[in-house]
Amino acid sequence: MIKRHNPALPSALIAGLFTLITAAPSGAQVSLRTVVELAQSHSTPVHLALADINKARAVLSESKDVTIPSLGFNTGIPVFPEVGFTGQPPSIWNATIESLIFSIPQKHYVDAAKSGLQAAASRLKDAQEQVALDASSAYIELDAVNRELEAAQAQEASAAHLVAIEQQRAEAGVDPLHALLEAKLTAANLKLNRVHLEARASRLAKQLADLTGLPVGSIQPDHASIPEIPQIRGDEKPNNVSGIAAARWLSLAKQQQAKGDQETNYVPQLSFFAQYNRNTTILNSVNQFFAKPLPANNFASGINVNIPLFDMTHRAKGRESAADALRARVEAEQAEHQNDLQIADLTGTLRELDAQAEVAGLKQQIASDDLKTVETQLESGNGAGAGPGAPAQMSPTQEQLARIDERQKYEDAQEAQLNLAKARLGLLRALGHMQDWLSELHAH
């Protein structure tokens, strides 16, 4: 059974939308679930898919309603007096009832309309899942970029301390000018990285605004609202992938349509009719042509039997529908093959990204431990004395470099986790398990 979808925003989303718009100047934390729901309600592809469902329902109703008697009413009051025999009894008005009684091709047309409705429903689900994927990816990336920006700002603060330290050491003649220039270069590179992250965050904010219809900058990600992405293996058999299901249903609809068009050339069709005429002798001389006066009330009924003998137009239509069915079947097979290739690519990419995330996480832990070691030695000394062969005492320069390196490893780890998350979401969609992610959002 196809459920009706209401494109209007739910009342809770409307209230949330009003709150977000009023808080737009400073931005407000918005959960991932709210962003996904707003994106699905605002999405143009989703609205187009809803229109396709309404059209498919109308087509199905049209194909079924041919068996429901239709009533037509006509009137034909003469303008000028009629002269001679006009070929049919003159009437003031008439009513006609018509309906289809028996047609094997019509059964195929009804089946084709049902399959078309299923295809439209699958396209709607596919559009909703794609919007959910786009919104989730942009939201998770913006959350990661914001945390990377915090780390980049901490790096710039450490770089500023580093430049100040090297400036003093250069002026005191302790370090050469080259060390000061290296410190300034480090600060410049960190500034460039921060500018890049800010531009990236602005682009993601604009993307989320376009997806949800909210003002730019009014959405601040809530990290706690992001659930863990369900684990799934790439070697699993794909579930009911919405895009492929839509292509298959469309292919079936085309085949059923073609079968109906082909059988129209060979199978008789029966239809019922009934007609009532209210005849008149006003402004005509019709009684001169009949042995008895023309009766006022006339009723006729019957069954029309249409037997196709030679109709080249319908035969050509059958060949046209068969070609459309073949094309739709090939396109469905092509969509399935492309999805299989995407699954294979994502599976390999996911393994690589998983390994990269593990490496980045270990590097961050090492850098964090190195920073703690530097801080400890600065506070208590290296513990080895000042004799020959003893390690050199840690300097403030090394502390700032260690802080910068630790924050850089943190950014790298965040970026690796982001790429891994996006790949997992892509694999979920390719395997037809996007609903698992949406269920996680609603349960979170």
C-alpha positions in Angstrom: 0.0 0.0 0.0 1.3 3.4 -0.9 1.2 5.9 1.9 0.3 9.5 1.2 3.1 12.0 1.9 2.4 15.5 3.0 5.1 17.9 1.9 4.1 20.5 4.5 6.4 21.0 7.5 5.3 19.3 10.7 4.2 21.7 13.5 7.3 20.8 15.5 9.6 21.7 12.6 7.7 24.9 12.0 8.3 25.9 15.6 11.9 24.9 15.4 12.3 26.8 12.1 10.9 30.0 13.8 13.3 29.6 16.7 16.3 29.2 14.3 15.3 32.2 12.2 15.0 34.5 15.3 18.4 33.2 16.5 20.0 33.5 13.1 22.4 36.5 13.9 24.3 34.5 16.5 23.6 31.0 15.3 21.9 28.2 17.3 22.8 24.6 17.9 20.6 22.4 15.8 20.4 18.6 16.0 21.3 16.5 13.0 17.8 15.0 13.0 16.2 18.4 12.7 18.5 19.3 9.8 17.7 16.1 8.0 14.0 16.6 8.4 14.1 20.2 7.3 16.2 19.3 4.3 13.8 16.6 3.2 10.8 18.9 3.6 12.6 21.7 1.7 14.1 19.5 -1.0 13.1 20.2 -4.6 13.7 16.6 -5.8 11.5 15.4 -3.0 8.7 17.8 -4.0 9.1 16.6 -7.6 8.9 13.0 -6.5 5.7 13.8 -4.6 4.2 15.4 -7.7 5.1 12.2 -9.6 3.3 10.1 -7.0 0.2 12.3 -7.4 0.4 11.9 -11.2 0.9 8.1 -10.9 -2.2 7.9 -8.6 -4.2 9.8 -11.2 -3.0 7.5 -14.0 -4.0 4.4 -12.0 -7.4 5.9 -11.3 -7.8 6.8 -15.0 -7.0 3.2 -16.0 -9.5 1.7 -13.5 -12.3 4.2 -14.1 -13.0 3.1 -17.7 -15.3 0.4 -16.2 -17.3 3.0 -14.3 -20.2 4.2 -16.4 -19.8 7.8 -17.7 -22.8 10.0 -18.1 -22.9 12.7 -20.7 -25.6 15.3 -21.4 -26.1 17.2 -24.6 -28.6 19.7 -25.9 -29.3 20.9 -29.4 -32.0 23.5 -29.7 -32.2 24.5 -33.4 -31.4 28.1 -34.3 -33.2 28.1 -37.7 -36.1 26.0 -38.9 -34.9 22.6 -40.3 -35.8 21.7 -43.9 -35.8 18.2 -45.2 -34.6 15.0 -43.6 -31.5 15.7 -41.5 -30.4 12.1 -41.0 -31.3 11.8 -37.4 -34.4 12.6 -35.3 -34.2 16.1 -34.0 -33.9 16.3 -30.2 -33.9 19.0 -27.5 -31.5 17.1 -25.3 -30.1 13.6 -24.9 -28.2 11.7 -22.2 -25.7 8.9 -22.8 -24.1 6.3 -20.5 -21.0 4.4 -21.6 -18.7 2.0 -19.8 -16.1 -0.7 -20.7 -17.2 -4.2 -19.9 -14.4 -6.5 -21.1 -10.9 -5.7 -22.2 -7.8 -7.9 -21.6 -5.4 -5.1 -22.7 -7.0 -2.8 -20.1 -6.0 -5.2 -17.4 -2.4 -4.8 -18.5 -2.8 -1.0 -18.5 -4.1 -1.2 -14.9 -1.1 -3.3 -13.9 1.2 -0.9 -15.6 -0.3 2.0 -13.7 0.1 0.1 -10.4 3.8 -0.6 -11.2 4.2 3.1 -12.2 2.9 4.1 -8.8 5.4 1.8 -7.1 8.2 3.3 -9.2 7.1 6.8 -8.1 7.1 5.7 -4.5 10.6 4.3 -4.8 11.8 7.5 -6.5 10.4 9.5 -3.6 12.2 7.3 -1.1 15.4 7.5 -3.1 15.1 11.3 -3.2 14.6 11.4 0.6 17.6 9.2 1.2 19.8 11.2 -1.0 18.8 14.4 0.7 19.4 12.7 4.1 22.9 11.7 2.9 23.7 15.2 1.6 22.5 16.9 4.8 24.2 14.4 7.1 27.5 14.6 5.2 27.5 18.4 5.3 26.5 18.5 8.9 29.1 16.0 10.1 31.8 17.8 8.0 30.9 21.2 9.4 31.1 19.8 12.9 34.5 18.3 12.2 35.7 21.6 10.5 34.5 23.6 13.5 36.6 21.4 15.8 39.6 21.7 13.4 39.2 25.5 13.5 39.4 25.4 17.3 42.6 23.4 17.0 43.9 25.8 14.3 43.3 28.8 16.5 45.2 27.1 19.3 48.0 26.5 16.8 48.1 30.2 15.8 48.3 31.1 19.5 51.2 28.8 20.0 52.8 30.1 16.8 52.5 33.7 18.1 54.3 32.6 21.3 56.9 30.9 19.1 57.6 34.0 17.1 57.8 36.1 20.2 60.3 33.7 21.7 62.4 33.5 18.6 62.3 37.3 18.3 63.7 37.7 21.8 66.4 35.0 21.2 67.4 36.5 17.9 67.7 40.0 19.5 69.8 38.4 22.3 72.0 36.6 19.7 71.1 33.2 21.1 69.4 32.0 17.9 70.2 33.0 14.3 67.8 35.1 12.2 67.0 31.9 10.3 65.2 30.5 13.3 63.0 33.6 13.6 62.2 33.4 9.9 61.3 29.7 10.3 59.0 30.6 13.2 57.3 33.3 11.1 56.9 30.8 8.2 55.3 28.4 10.6 52.9 31.1 11.8 52.1 32.1 8.2 51.3 28.5 7.2 49.1 28.0 10.2 47.2 31.2 9.3 46.8 29.9 5.7 45.4 26.7 7.1 43.0 28.6 9.4 41.8 30.7 6.4 41.2 27.5 4.4 39.2 26.0 7.2 37.1 29.2 7.6 36.3 29.2 3.9 35.4 25.5 4.0 33.1 26.2 7.0 31.4 29.1 5.1 30.8 26.8 2.1 29.3 24.1 4.3 27.1 26.7 6.1 25.8 27.9 2.7 25.2 24.3 1.7 23.2 23.5 4.8 21.3 26.8 4.3 20.4 25.8 0.8 19.3 22.3 1.9 17.2 23.4 4.8 16.0 26.9 3.7 17.3 28.5 6.8 19.5 31.7 6.8 23.2 31.2 6.2 25.1 30.8 9.5 22.0 30.0 11.6 23.0 26.3 12.1 25.6 25.4 14.6 26.2 21.6 14.7 25.5 19.8 18.0 28.1 17.1 18.2 26.1 15.1 20.7 23.3 14.7 18.2 25.4 12.7 15.7 24.9 9.0 16.4 27.4 6.4 15.6 27.2 5.3 12.0 25.9 1.7 11.8 28.7 -0.8 10.9 28.2 -2.6 7.6 30.3 -4.8 5.4 30.7 -4.2 1.7 30.5 -7.9 0.8 26.9 -8.0 2.1 24.1 -8.5 -0.5 22.5 -5.1 -1.3 19.1 -4.6 0.3 16.2 -3.0 -1.5 18.0 -0.1 -3.0 15.4 2.6 -3.7 17.0 3.9 -7.0 17.3 0.4 -8.4 13.8 -0.5 -7.2 12.4 2.5 -9.0 14.2 1.4 -12.2 12.9 -2.1 -11.9 9.3 -1.0 -11.3 9.5 1.4 -14.2 10.8 -1.4 -16.4 7.9 -3.7 -15.3 5.4 -0.9 -16.0 6.8 -0.4 -19.5 6.6 -4.2 -20.2 3.0 -4.3 -19.0 2.1 -1.2 -21.1 3.7 -2.9 -24.2 1.8 -6.1 -23.6 -1.5 -4.2 -23.5 -0.6 -2.2 -26.6 0.3 -5.4 -28.5 -2.9 -7.3 -27.4 -5.1 -4.4 -28.5 -4.4 -5.6 -32.1 -5.8 -9.1 -31.5 -8.3 -9.2 -28.6 -11.9 -8.0 -28.9 -13.2 -5.3 -26.6 -16.8 -5.1 -25.3 -18.4 -1.9 -24.0 -21.9 -1.0 -22.9 -24.0 2.0 -23.9 -27.4 3.5 -23.2 -29.0 6.6 -24.6 -32.1 8.6 -24.1 -33.3 11.3 -26.6 -36.0 13.9 -25.9 -37.2 14.5 -29.5 -39.0 17.5 -30.8 -41.0 18.6 -33.8 -40.5 22.3 -33.1 -38.9 24.2 -36.0 -38.8 21.1 -38.3 -41.0 19.0 -40.6 -39.7 15.6 -39.6 -43.2 14.1 -39.3 -43.5 14.4 -43.1 -40.9 11.6 -43.5 -42.4 9.0 -41.1 -45.6 7.0 -41.2 -46.3 7.8 -37.6 -45.6 11.0 -35.5 -42.2 11.2 -34.0 -42.3 10.0 -30.3 -41.0 12.5 -27.7 -39.3 9.9 -25.5 -36.7 7.5 -27.1 -34.4 5.1 -25.3 -31.8 2.7 -26.7 -29.1 0.5 -25.2 -26.7 -2.2 -26.3 -23.2 -3.7 -26.2 -20.6 -2.7 -28.7 -18.1 -5.4 -29.8 -14.9 -4.0 -31.2 -13.0 -6.7 -33.2 -9.6 -5.5 -34.4 -8.9 -6.7 -38.0 -6.4 -4.4 -39.5 -5.1 -1.4 -37.6 -1.5 -0.4 -38.6 -1.6 2.5 -36.2 -2.0 0.3 -33.1 0.5 -2.2 -34.4 3.1 0.6 -34.7 2.1 1.7 -31.2 2.8 -1.8 -29.9 6.3 -1.8 -31.5 7.0 1.6 -30.0 5.9 0.4 -26.5 8.1 -2.8 -26.8 11.1 -0.6 -27.6 10.4 1.6 -24.6 10.2 -1.6 -22.4 13.5 -2.9 -23.7 15.2 0.4 -23.0 13.7 0.6 -19.5 14.9 -3.0 -18.8 18.5 -2.2 -20.0 18.5 1.0 -17.9 17.5 -1.0 -14.8 20.2 -3.5 -15.4 22.7 -0.7 -15.9 21.7 1.0 -12.7 22.2 -2.2 -10.8 25.7 -2.7 -12.4 26.7 0.8 -11.5 25.6 0.4 -7.9 27.6 -2.8 -7.7 30.7 -1.0 -9.0 30.1 1.8 -6.4 29.9 -0.8 -3.6 33.2 -2.3 -4.7 34.9 1.1 -4.9 33.5 2.2 -1.5 34.5 -1.1 0.1 38.1 -0.7 -1.0 38.1 3.0 -0.1 36.6 2.2 3.3 39.3 -0.3 4.2 42.0 2.3 3.3 40.3 5.1 5.2 39.8 2.8 8.2 43.6 2.2 8.2 44.4 5.9 7.7 42.1 6.8 10.7 43.9 4.3 12.9 47.3 5.7 11.9 46.1 9.3 12.4 44.7 8.4 15.8 47.9 6.7 16.9 50.0 9.7 15.7 47.7 12.0 17.7 48.2 9.9 20.9 52.0 10.0 20.3 52.0 13.7 19.8 49.9 14.2 22.9 52.3 12.0 24.9 55.3 13.9 23.5 53.7 17.2 24.6 53.2 15.9 28.1 56.8 14.9 28.2 58.0 18.3 27.1 55.8 20.1 29.6 57.1 17.8 32.4 60.7 18.4 31.5 60.1 22.1 31.4 58.7 22.0 34.8 61.1 19.7 36.5 64.1 19.6 34.2 65.4 16.6 32.2 66.5 14.8 35.4 69.8 13.9 33.9 71.9 16.7 35.3 74.2 19.0 33.3 77.2 16.7 32.9 78.8 15.6 29.7 76.4 13.4 27.5 73.3 14.5 29.4 70.3 15.4 27.2 69.8 19.1 26.5 67.2 20.9 28.6 63.9 21.5 26.8 63.4 25.1 25.7 60.2 27.1 25.4 60.6 26.9 21.6 60.3 23.1 21.7 57.2 23.4 23.9 55.4 25.6 21.4 56.5 23.4 18.5 55.2 20.4 20.4 51.9 22.1 21.0 51.6 23.0 17.3 52.4 19.4 16.3 49.9 17.9 18.8 47.1 20.2 17.4 48.1 19.3 13.9 47.9 15.6 14.6 44.5 16.3 16.2 43.3 18.0 13.0 44.6 15.1 10.9 42.8 12.6 13.1 39.5 14.6 12.8 39.9 14.7 9.0 40.6 11.0 8.8 37.5 10.2 10.9 35.4 12.6 8.8 36.5 10.8 5.5 35.7 7.5 7.1 32.3 8.6 8.3 31.3 9.9 4.8 32.5 6.7 3.2 30.4 4.6 5.6 27.4 6.7 4.9 27.9 6.3 1.2 28.2 2.5 1.6 25.0 2.5 3.7 23.1 4.1 0.9 24.7 1.9 -1.9 23.7 -1.2 0.1 20.1 0.0 0.7 20.6 0.4 4.4 20.1 4.2 4.6 17.0 3.6 6.6 19.2 2.2 9.3 20.9 5.6 9.6 17.6 7.5 9.6 16.3 5.2 12.4 19.5 6.0 14.4 18.7 9.7 14.0 15.2 9.3 15.2 16.2 7.2 18.1 19.1 9.5 19.1 
